Amino acid sequence: GERADARSSLRVDDVDIG
């Protein structure tokens, strides 16, 4: 539900940054 940011790298909901 949240957009993947540098701060939310641990809680990736919608986007998978790695």
Order of alpha helices (4+ residues) and beta strands (2+ residues): none
